[in-house]
Structures are given as structure tokens and as C-alpha cells.
Amino acid sequence: MAVTVASCCFSALSSTVKSRYYLAASQHRFSTSRTSIGSISSNHSHSRTSSNPNNGSRSHRREKEAVPQKKTPRRSSDERPCSYADGNSGKGNVGRFQSSAFKSFGTQRKDNKEFLFDMKEQQVQPGNLQEAAFLNAVVKVYCTHTAPDYSLPWQKQRQYTSTGSAFMIGDGKLLTNAHCVEHDTQVKVKRRGDDTKYVAKVLARGVDCDIALLSVESKEFWEGAEPLNFGHLPRLQEAVTVVGYPLGGDTISVTKGVVSRIEVTSYAHGSSDLLGIQIDAAINPGNSGGPAFNDQGECIGVAFQVYRSEEAENIGYVIPTTVVSHFLNDYERNGKYTGFPCLGVLLQKLENPALRACLKVQSNEGVLVRRIEPTSDAHSVLKEGDVIVSFDDVRVGCEGTVPFRTNERIAFRYLISQKFAGDVAELGIIRAGNFMKVQVALNPRVHLVPYHIDGDQPSYLIIAGFVFTPLSEPLIDEECEDSIGLKLLAKAHYSLAKFKGEQIVVLSQVLANEVNIGYEDMSNQQVLKFNGTRIKNIRHLAHLVDSACKDKYLVFEFEDNYVAVLERETASAASSSILKGYGIPSERSSDLLEPYVDSLGDNQAIDQDFGDSPVSNLQIGIDALLWA
């Protein structure tokens, strides 16, 4: 029955979107939310089906399955053409994954002699797979989610549940997918052959790499447990076994296949590009977070998403141990997860000989810097027109690729992702025909419109029924594209942040009241100025409103030269009755109660058009351009 549901849901969308990425977690929704197509989740007979299209898209639309959201109408299924390749993969050289992070969690290798003996013992044969010890390290995850309501930001949606998989890595820790425990209110895990569920705690969640670290304090849970060993990055055509708890039953499931491809892959949950392993072994909802093994019983990655298309089948994806190693090292270094860094430049390939000659590039190598993000550290080092020919002494080809293992090449952003936040890279560049080397610090990208909201609730501010909130991809997902408007969508998808902390603040809706007569139909419009001052972010707007105690009127200037004016004293007097009438506990979110700090400084001019630097269709639509 579950397969039929999956097939029907996919076929309903295939006429408009031919290919999709799906996160492989099984949902069990018990809310009475309205239904939207696109889900391949396993639902009980009395629950409703829903899916949440993931924020962003690259060459194909990707859909989230672990954390659907109770909203309608949905965005249309048009593909989002904008993509930022923040360059995410793993730390360390290929084939060296047993890092200090793994060792800290009790998965260090033994010496060579003992390791070879272990290999012989763990060699998996078809006849004894059922008795393989490493299967006992795979557990089932039960998560209860309570997602924020981005259209009504003062409340949450109705809770729902999902199931996924996880595996033991030692030192009381488990690994799973971030989308399996997103917006979690309760996480429980159950071992194979056990009927007891144990409470787990989320220690770290890496949205961009779709990995989460869990801990279980119960000593009983860990009795007799043996953590998994991590293996090398596999070769093409190597056998792979995927283990987890997908839909179709309650016991552990094992599927086998081979490694089909290894390259930088779009990660649906975080809208990022990292190294990924493509396999042909079946990955179904509920497999998310489960390990993939080689024939020696070593974990070579984490199952996390599948690719659905009318033209293709049996395409699943595994997060390699390089990415897992980077995640664990990051957590160990900082006590929290900080994310993968980026260079923050738009690059153009230099395949054309005339273009290289014009730029005085003598060899068949290098990529042209076409644009630099204002918030990146490269903005003060690189210039438009520079040609990057090397990264930490690794030569960059004219197609934007670098050497990767024997007879293989991989996207240039792979090297960037091997760095950690704050690391410095040495770039070899050609500027006006002269070769030079420059140092650039690498840090996570600053998103003007974030893909995920940090914290429990989105920020909001209510003034006389005017509901203001920052624009985010989850908010766009909950609203119809016609409601958002093409101009605002273009800004959300293509614009770059001019400074850290910049936000696009929108009037989400107007709570009808006598004080705001004539404005009640306004919704999803960007507010640009308040009383003549350009707005930097939602905190700045709250600060400006609080400082307007002597002004007679509150003047809001919106996109398309629309103006809304409220009388200050009347608006203030009506606020409490509006909040009470609509059952809203506070006029602003808790984060806006903190003192305002001007991140730009009082002496910096702010009359520029924030968030108004769209990337052109040329930059997005041509394959020769890529973000690093």
C-alpha cells in the first residue's frame, strides 16, 4: 500500500517537475492539516499526507520528507534556478577518514595487524549477513516534531511524528540525519531486538550536511553495544549494503547495490553542495540516518536522500565519511557545529582560448572571478576580473575542476569545503597578466534569505495589527508564489546580503481593526523605510518604532512606492485589544526584547538599496558560471 501511495504522489507531480530529490524519512502525521501532493511517506490510515518542499533548488527541485509543514497554499512546482555552491565536502585527504573526531567517539582503528584480523572476521558473506555484528549498531529513531508556523509566527504547528534510522559511533553518541530530528520536541531510539525505547538528546545539528549527533544517557541502552568502524571512500562498482528501518515493516531492513558515482552532489535538506556517493541500492522513507557498509562491515557513509524521475530509477545518495568527519571535527573543535565555509565568489569557466588570451592566461587553466559577495572575506582581497589558477597549490582547471584520485577530477568547491570556518586559503591568481598569491579567510556564507531559521520561533513585530517578519525560505514555502509576488521572489532567490545581519523585512499580513482600515488587504510586501529611515533588519525596525515616541505619525514605506500611515497614539492604544482579540500573547518575539545593537555603526550611510543586487538570468542560466 505504501508503494502505491508513493507512486501516485510522484506521478501527480511528474507532468510539471520531472525529477525530484526526496529525503528518506518515514512520516506519521496525526494532525488534521490539509493535504498537499509530493509526499512518499508512510502514514497511518487515519492520518493525512503532507510534504514540505525544501528550500531552494539547483538543477532540480528537491523535496523534504522528514519535516512536512501544515500549510496551504503551497508554492508552485516551478524550479528555482538560483544556486549557491558553498562548496561543501569533508575534511582531510580522500581515503583518510579516521580523524581525531572519530577517535574521540571511540571508533579509532587498531594497528595494522589487528585491523587485518578484524577485516577477516567482519567479512560479510551472503549467508551470514543476518548474524553480522555490525547490524546491532543500527537503531530506529522515533521523533516528535513541532515546527514553527511562519505565517503566524507567534505560534507553532500541530505536532507530528516520523521514524528514521541512526547508528552508534561510540562514547554514548549516535549519528543520524538532521532532517530526521528537525524541530524536535522528543527523540527516542530503539535497538534491534529490543522493545524498550530510550530518550535521546540532540547535541548538534548540521543543516547544510544533513547530519545530527545524538546522545543517550541510559547505561542500559549501551550494554553490549559495539560502535561502527568507518571505512575509506569507496571505489566505483564496489559493493554497498544499506541498513535501516524503512517503511514496509518494523524490523531492520538490508538492501544491497554498488557505488555508481562519487561527485559533488546537491543536498536537499540544506540546499548545499557536498561530496556525495550515488548508489543503486534501494533507499526508502525511514532509511534516513542509516549506515551504508562495504563488504568488510565498515561504514562508508550515511543514507539520506533519493532521486525520483521518470527517466531514472534506483538512484540513492549516501553522505561519505569525509563529510561526517568534517562535521565531527567541527563539533569537537568548537563545542558546537559552525558549518562549512565558502569563498563567496561567482566563477566563470575559461574554456575559450580567446577569452584566456584576453585575460593574459598563458596555460589552459583557471576560472574567472565575475562577482564577489559583499559579506565574504574575499571581497577585500579579490577583484572582479581576477583569474584563480590555484588553491593551496592545487591547480584549478579551466572547467573549474581539480584532480581527485587517479584519473578523476572534481568540482573546485570541493577543496573549499575541506576547510573549516576561519581557516585561511592561499589563492594563486592572475591579475592584469601578473601572477600573485593572496590569502583569503573562509567562513560560512551569509544568507540574505535563510533556508532555515535558528531558534525555536521566527522573529515578528506587531504594530497596530501590522505583522512584520523577516523573509525566509520556510515562509515562502508556506505562501503561494502569487501571494509573495515575482519581485520579492526574485530578490529572495538572487540577491546578495550587503552586510552581515541584513534581512528583507516583509509585512506578512494585517490583522483587521478600526485603526488600520484600508490596509487590511496588504500582505507579503517588503517594508523599506520607517519614518524616512531605511530598515536594515527586523531588530532595527523594532528599535525605530520604539524610538518614535515623539512622532505624531508612523509612516511605513513599502515596495512599489506604497505608503501606509498610522497615528502613533491611536495605534498604541489599539495594540492591546488587537492582541487580545486574535489570541496573540505578545506584540513581538522574545528576541526583539533584547537591547538593539547597530551592527553597521551609527556613522555608516544606510541609504543604499539593501537586498537589491539581483543576480542576472545570464549568471544563473549558463552552465559555465558557478558559485564557490
Secondary structure, DSSP 8 states (H G I E B T S, - for coil): -HHHHHHHHHHHHTTT--EEEEE--EEE--S-----S-------TTS----EEEEEESSSEEEE-SS----SS---S-------------SSSTT----HHHHHTT-----HHHHHHHHHHH---GGGGGG-GGGGGEEEEEEEE--B-SSSTTSB---EEEEEEEEEEETTEEEE-GGGSTTEEEEEEEETT----EEEEEEEEETTTTEEEEE---TTTTTT-----B-----TT-EEEEEE--TT-SS-EEEEEEEEEEEEEEETTTTEEEEEEEE-S---TT-TT-EEE-TTS-EEEEEEEEEEESS--SEEEEEEHHHHHHHHHHHHHHSS-----B--EEEEE---HHHHHHTT--SSB-EEEEEE-TTSGGGGT--TT-EEEEETTEE-BTTSEEE-STT-EEETHHHHHTS-TT-EEEEEEEETTEEEEEEEE-B----SS-SS-SSSS---EEETTEEEEE--HHHHHHS-HHHH-HHHHHHHHH---SSTT---EEEEEE---GGGTT-TT--SEEEEEETTEE--SHHHHHHHHHT-TT-SEEEEEEGGG-EEEEEHHHHHHHHHHHHHHTT-S-SB-GGGGS----SS-TTS---S-TT-----HHHHH-TTEEE-
